[in-house]
């Protein structure tokens, strides 16, 4: 009924108006930036096939193979580009095509192929039923995935992501076309003249990411979580809807027995780990372990599920993570798991460029050193390895409600802005926008949250905006090298934990109880950030202060952080970044977007390293969109520094 393939030639029987083009490969030089693997689809009447092919090339990097599936020039183009080990299930059925990208760890593959074949039949005969069935299937399945269904005979397509949208999709809709892809760079190439969205850029400077469905590019949007897309190119229909809406206020359920709840949650967590282990099959499993609580929880879950895996930890060149490494070794020893330490070289301008090119400005350059760790894992275990992370971590187990004193939307906006990376007023001047315009935008975004109470809207912001953006962007970066997943990313487990009343999660006690139930040894090992076991009095005191942290004024937060996080320090901005900065602020598009006078003031000092790196990431991406070749940055900055 269905046929599976990992990047091999298929014989496909389609209508004459659609042309099958065999797989093609591009010779890629070693060391070229990697891109996120995945699919690209375009619906447009009488488009230029050669332009689709050129746009696809922007998704192809080292070791990638690209396959054009459909490219007639009439109405539909479909392709994917990925490294050979990337999980992609290809199904052909009665002239129709199904793609399952990512890891659908439950149900099993045979059931998936049968279900996809049935959905393809529905798509041709009854598209609304096909859509409802696909949405139900996506909501019930477990894993990180995108499903794409194409019926060339009927001129229809369906796309759905998982309930947490853990594989990102970006789209561009115009009156004449619709394009959707895993990579913003494909859409930038397809639209030919990409422009920066200043409001989304402002979001990124204030919060660290664009809010809602915005991206750094005008007219390019991020597909919301738990969404389906229906396309009928013969009738010129495009429709996007969410099949599930996360409401953290209404999903809370009363708890009759705390011990029973912990028993059920730990059992569900171990089962999620077991499903991922079964899905991985013969792939090597590497659990990245740090000194934090999240990674040890995942390691303990995998051990409880009887996984054969290795634990790995990185140590940066400045040894800022030295305490983490020491604690990680204790965790691995307590679990009787082989452990290895990866000592990383200092990051360079080339690493910064590689990260910005790879993630289109969505990962800030302060973590470019992490690429060395991913490269080490790929060299050690192969690109078919699975990296298991602690992402989507402890915030699920903490009381993330906002202060009870915040009761109105205006107060909520003010409370979020009190934690801004760069002050909103300064960002407005830098981008030549008005403070009122940016504030109105924030009101509009936060007003769309489904929760009524501002306290619960804070949970929505912290999880569905901040945590999903940071966690997903980190995982998407990792997937550019090897497959990465986390048991906390399971939508059903996510829902189980978030149904626990937030009041029960105060001060890390619920998390400590969960971890103790999972493996008591994990609670006895110090939490590296606090230099104390999570169940100790010292940890409780620090957890209490951390819970109060958002209420403190900004000037007090650095001092509190220095005490709260043992060894915390904000390193000075390096000369390397300043040299890059000096080159880029002279480029035409950067000068068009940013106020140069304010940029020159920043150059003189006064910002934290995190602030500067966030701004520098945005400047690099703006320069790239404006046509500047970032590969020239190293030479140009060295030349300027030598003057």
N, C-alpha and C positions, 0 to 999 in steps of 0.2 A: 504493500500500500504506500509506504513512504520509503525514500532512499536517502541515506545519510552520506555526507561527504565533508572532508576537510580539504578544501582547496584542490580538488581534482576535477578533470573535465567531465561534463555531463552531456548526455544527448537529451535535448528538450524539444518537444513538438509543440510549436506555437502557431498562432495565426500568421499569415504572410506579412501583415503590416508590422509585425514585430520581428526584429532581427536579433539572432543569437550571435554573440561574438565570443570566440574562445578566450580562455584566460590569457592574460598578457603579463609579462614580468618586466620590471625596470631594474637595470643594474644600478644599485645604490652604493655610493662610496661609504667606506667605513667611517664611523664617527658622526654621521649626519643625524640631526635631531630626530628622535622618535615621535610619532604621533599616536593618539588614541586610536586603536583599531575600531572597525565597525562599518556600518552601512551608510549609503547615501541614496536618496530617492528624489526624483524630480518629475513633476507633472506639469507639462506646458505644451501647448499646441505649436507645432512646427518649430521646435527648438533646433539648435545646431549640435549634432552629435559630437563634433570635434571639440566644442566648448565644454561639454560635459566631461569628455575625456581629459581635457586640460585641467578642469577644476578638480577632478579626482586625483590628479598627480600631486596636488597639494596635501593629500592625505597619505601619500605613500612615502615611507621612510625606510631606514635600514632594515633589512630582512623582511620587509612587507611584500606580500603578493596581492595584486589587485585583480578582481574579476568583474568584468562588466557582464551582467546577466541579460539586461534588456537595454537597448539603445537605438530606437528606430528613427529618431528625429521627428516622429509624428506627435506623440503625446506622453510617453512614459520612458524614463530611464532609471535603472536600478543597478547598483554595484556595491561591492564591499572591498575594503582594503584592510589587511591584517597580517600579523606574523603567523607562520604555519601552526603554531601551538594554541592560538587563540580559540576559545570555545565558540563554535558556530555550527549550528545544526541546519543543514539544507534539505528541504523536503520538496519533491515534485509529485504532483498528483493530478491526473486527468487534465494536463495542460496548464495547471495553476502551480504557483510557487509559494512555499512557506519558508521563512527563516526564523530560527530561534537563536538569538545572539545572547551569549552569557551563560550563566550556570543556573538552570532550573533543576534544583536538587530534589524536588518532589513535585509531581509524581515522577516515576521512572520513565526512561527514554522511550520505551515501546508505547506506553500510554500517551506520551506527548505526541509522538508521530501519528498515532491513531486519531487523537483529538484534533490535531492540526489538519489532517486530511478531511475530517468531518466538517471543520470550520470552513475549509476551502469550498466544499460542496455548498454549504449554506450561503457563502459569499456570492456565489453565482446565481443561486435560486431565490434567496431571501436575505438581503443584506442587513436588515435591521435585526433579524434573529441572529445572524452571524456576529454582529457587533455585541449584542447582549451576551451571547455565549462566550465570546472572547473576553469580555470584561469579567464575567463570572470566573472563567478559567484563570485569568490573570490574578484575580483577587484571592482565589483559593490556592494557587501554586505557591511554592516556596523557593526563593532564590533571587538572584540579580539578573534580570533578563529584559529583552525586548522581543516582541513577536511581530513579524511583518507578514501579511498575507496579500498575495497578488493574484487577481483573476483577469488575465488579459482578454479572455473571451467576452466578459461582461463589462470590462473597462472600469473595474473597481479595485480598491485596495483598503486594507485595514491595518492599523499599527496600534500597539498597546505596550505600555511599560508596566513594570511591577508597581505595587502600591506605594513604595517609597521612592520610586524613580531612581533606582541606584545605578542604572546606566543612563547617562544623560543624553538627551536628544535636543537639538536646536533646529528651529524652523524659520522660514521666511515665507510669508504669504503676501502676494500682490494680486491685483485684479486679474492678471493673466497667467499666474503660475503659482505653484506651491512646491517648495523644496524643503527637505528635512534630512538631517545627517547627524552623526555622532560628533562631528568636528565643526566648530565655527569657521575654521579656515576654508572648508569646502564651500560654505555659504558665502564667505567673503569673496572667494574666487568666482563663484557662480554669478553673484550680483555685479561683479566686475569693478564697482566703485564703492567700496565700503566706507562708511563714515562713523566716527565715534559718537556715541550717545553721551552727551555731557552729563545728563542727569544720572545715568547709570554709573558714570565715572565718579560723580560726586558720592553716590552710595558707597563705592569701593573705597574711597578715601576716608569716609566717615565710619563705615562699619567693617570694611574688608572685602565686600562682595556686593554685586548689584541685587537689589531687593526684588522679590516676586519673580516674575518671568522675564525680567529685563536682562540684557547682556550688554557688554561694552560696545556693541555695534548697533547702530540704528537699524530698525526693521528686522533684526534677528532676535527671536524670542527663545526662551527655554521652555520645553514642554513640561507642564506641571506634573507633579507626581500623580500616580493613579489615573492616567489619562488614556483615552483612545482617540484615534484620528480616523475618520472615514473620508475616502476620496472616491469620487465618481467622475472621471475625466471626460466621459462622453456627455454628461449632463452638467458639467462645470460646478460640481458640488464639492465643497470642502467643509468639514465640520469637526471641531475639537470639543471634547467634553471630559469632565472628570467623573469617573465611575465610583470614586470613594472620596469623602472629605474628612480629613482628620480634625476632630473636635475634642480637645483634651479636657474640656470641662464636662461634656456630656458622657464621655466614655468611662469615667471613674465608676467603680462598683464597690459596694460595702464589703468589708472583709470580716468574715465570721471567726476565722481562726488564723492567727499569724503563723503558727507552726505549719499548719496545713498549706497555707499560701506559699511559704518558703519551700516546702516539699514539692509542690506542683511546679513552681517556677524553676527550681534547680533541675527537676526532671525534664521539663520542656527545653531548658537550655542545653542539657547534655544530648537530648534527642536531636536538636538542631545541629550540634557538632557532629553527631553520628551521620546525619544526612549529608553533610558536606564531605565527610570522610568517604562515604560510599560513592558520592559523585566524583571525587578526585580519582578514585580507582588506583591506577599505577603511578599517577603523578606524585613526585616528591612533595611532602608537606613541610613547610618551614613556618613556625610560629615566631613572629617578631616579639621579643620580650624586652620590656624596659623596667624601670623601677617603680612604675605606676601600678594602680589597681586594675586597670582595664585589661592590660595584656596578660597579667597573671590569672585573671578570671578566665580568659579564653584558653590559656595553656592548661589550667586545671580542668576546664570543660572537655578539652580534647583528650586529656589523660583519662578522665572518667569515662569517655567514650571509647577507650582502648585504641587510640590512634597511634600509629608508628610515625613519629615526627621528630624534627630537630628544632631546638630553640636557638635563635640568633639575636644578637644585640649589636648595635653600632656604638662606636665611641668617636665623637667628632674630634677634629684636629686641635681644638682649644681645650679639650677634656672637660667641657662644660657638663657632659653627661657621665662623668666618672662615677658619681654616686649611683646613678641609674644602672650603670654596668655592673657595679658590685652587688646591688640588690638583685638584678636579673640573674646573676650567677647563683645566688642563694635560692631563687625561685626554681630554676632548672634543677638544682641539686635536690631540693625538697620533693620534686616531682620525678626524680630519677630519669631525667631526659638529657640526652647529649646537648651540649651548649657550646656555642662558638662566638667569639668576639671579633667584630670587623672594625679595624682601626681605619678611619677614613682620612684621606688627604684633604688639605684645605680646598675649598671651592674657589673657582676662578671666574673670570669674566665669561669664559666659554660655557661654564656651567649655568651662569645666569641667563645667557642667551639661549642655551638649550632648553631651559625650563620655560622661558617666556614663549619661545617658538612652539614648544610642545603643548602648553596649556593655554595659549592665547591670552596670557596675562591673568589667568584665574588662580595660579599658584604664586605667592609672592617670593621674591628671590632669596629671602632669608633662609629658605629650606633647600636651596639648590644643591647643597652638599649631600642631600639624601639620595640624589641620583647615583652617587658613588656606591652607596649601600645596595641599591637595586641592581646595579651592574655586577656587584660582587656576588649577589645571590644568583643571578642568571648565569654567571660564569661557573659558579660552584655547583649548581643543581640543574642548570638548563632552563630555557625559556618555557618549558612545559611544567615547571614547578608551580605550586600554589603557595602564595604568601598569605598567612592568616594574621590578621591584625586585631587590635583592640578598639578599632574605630567604632563610632556610635556608642561610646563607652558610658562612663559613670553618670552622665547627665540623666540617663533613663532611670537611675536608681536614686536620684536626689530630688528634693523639693525645689523645683525651678519656678515656683510662683513668684510673682513680683511683690513688692512691699504692699501691705494692706492700705497704706496711706495714698497709694495711686488709684484714683477712682474714675477719673475722666480720661478721654482720649488725649486731650491736650497734656495732661500730666504724664500719661504713658509715653508720648513722644519725647517729652522733656527728660524722662527717666532714661530712655534709651540713648538720647543724645549726651547724657552725662558720662557715658562710657565710650564716647567717640574716639576714634584713633586720631583724627584731625578735627578741630572744632568746625562746626557747620558754617559759621560766619566766615571763617578764613577760607574754607573750601569754596564758598560762593564767590568770594573775590578772586580766588585763584582761577576759577573756570568762567569768570565773567557771567555769573548767574545771580539771581537775587535770593536772599535768605528766605523771603516769603514764599517764593516758588518752590524751593526745596522743602520747606516745612509743610506746605500744602501737599506735596507729593508723598511725604511720610504719613500725613494724616490719611490720605486716600488709600495707601497700602495697608496700614494697620487697621483701618476701618473694615477692610474686607475679611479679616480674620473671623472665623465662625464663633469663637468664644464670646460670651457676653461680658464676663468679669475681666477687668484689666489684669488681675493677678494671673488668670489663665491665658490671657493673650500673651503674657510674658513667656509662658511655656511654649506657646506656638512659635514665637519669635526665636527663642533659644534653640528649639529642636528643628523646626521645619525651615527656618531661615539660616541661623548661624551654624548649628551643628551639621545639618545636612550639607550646607555649602562647603564648610571646612573639611568634613569627613569625606564627602564625595569627591571633592577636588583632589584630595590627597590620594584616594583610592584610584581615581582615573589616571593620575600621574603614574601610580604604581603599575596599572594595567597596560601602560605603554611598553612595559618591559616584560612583565609576567603577570599571570592572573592573580588577583587579590580579592579576598572576601573576608567576612566576619560573621560569626553566628548571631551577633546582635542585629545584623542587617535583615534578619528574617522578619517579614512583616507581621506574622502571627505572634512571634515572641515579642516584638516591639509593642504590639497591641496589648499583649498580656501584661507586660510590665507597666505600660501607661494606664491600664485600668485600675492599678493600685492607687488609692487616694494619695495625693501629694503630701498631705499632712503626715502620713506614716513614714515618709522618706527623709525627714529632717535630720540634719547633722550627721550624715553618713551612716547612721545606725542600721537602717534597712539594708544598705549595701554591705555593711560589715556582716550582718546576719546571713545574707545571701551567700557571701563568700565563705563564711564559716561553715555553712551547710554544704557547700560545694566541696571544700577541702579545708579543714581547720588549720593546716600548716600555713596557708596563704595569709591568714589573719595575723599570725605571729611574726611574719617577716615585715620589716619596716617599709612604710610608704616613703619612697625616696624624697619626694617634695617636702615632706614634713619631718623626715628623719625620725619617724615613730611608727609603731604598728597601728593599724587603723582602729583597733579597739581600745587603745590606751587613752588615759586622761588627757595627755598632751594632744593627741589627735582630735579628741572631742572638742577641746578648747579651740584648736585651729579651725575645725570645721564650723564651729559657731561663728567665729570671726569671718570666715569665708562666706557664710550665709548672709552676714551683714554687709559684706564688701560693696555691693552695688549702691548702697545708701550713702557711702562716704563721698565727700567731695574729691575731685580729681587730684588736687595737690597732695591729699593724704594717702592716695592709693599706692604710690611707689614705695613709701615708707612701710606701709602695711605689708606690701608684697615682699619686701626684704625680710620681714620677720616671718611671714606666713610660709613662704617658700624658701627653705633653707638654702643658702648659697645663691639666691636670686641676685642678678645684677644686669643692668642694661649696658651692654658693651658700647663703646664709642663707634661712630661711623668711620669705616676704614677709608684710607686714601684711594683705594681701588674704586669704590663706589662713587667717590667724589669725582674721580677722573672720568668715569662713564657719564656721570651727571653733566659735567662741563661740556662733553661732546654733544649729548642729546638735546640739551636746551637750546642749541643753535640750529637744530633742524627745523625746516619750514612748518611742518604740521604740528610739532610740539609748540612752536611759538604761536600758531593759530589757535590752539586749544587752551593753552595755559598763559597766565599773566607772567611775563618774563621777569618783571621787577620782583614779584613775590618769590619766584624760583631762585633768583640771585640772593635774596635775603636768607632763604633756607640754606643755600650754599655756605653762608657765613657761620652756620651752627645754630644751636638752640633746639634741635629736634632730637627725639630718642632714636635709637637704631631701628626699632620697629616702625616708627613713623616714617623714617627716611626710606627704608626698604620698601614699604608699602607704596610710597609716592614714586620711588624709582621704578618699581614694577610697572606702574601705570604709564610712566613716561616712556619706558622701553616699548610697551605695546602700542602706544599712540604713534611713536616714531615708525614702528613696523607697518602699521596700517597706512601711514603717510608715504610709504615707499622706501623708507631707509633700510638698508641691508644691515641687519644686526651683526652679521658675521664680520663686518668691518670694524665693529666697535672696539675690539681688543687693540688692534693696530692704531686706530685713531686716538684712543685714550692714552696709550703709551706715548704716542708722538706729542700729544698735548702736554702730558706730564713732564716730558723731557725738556720742554721749552724753558 
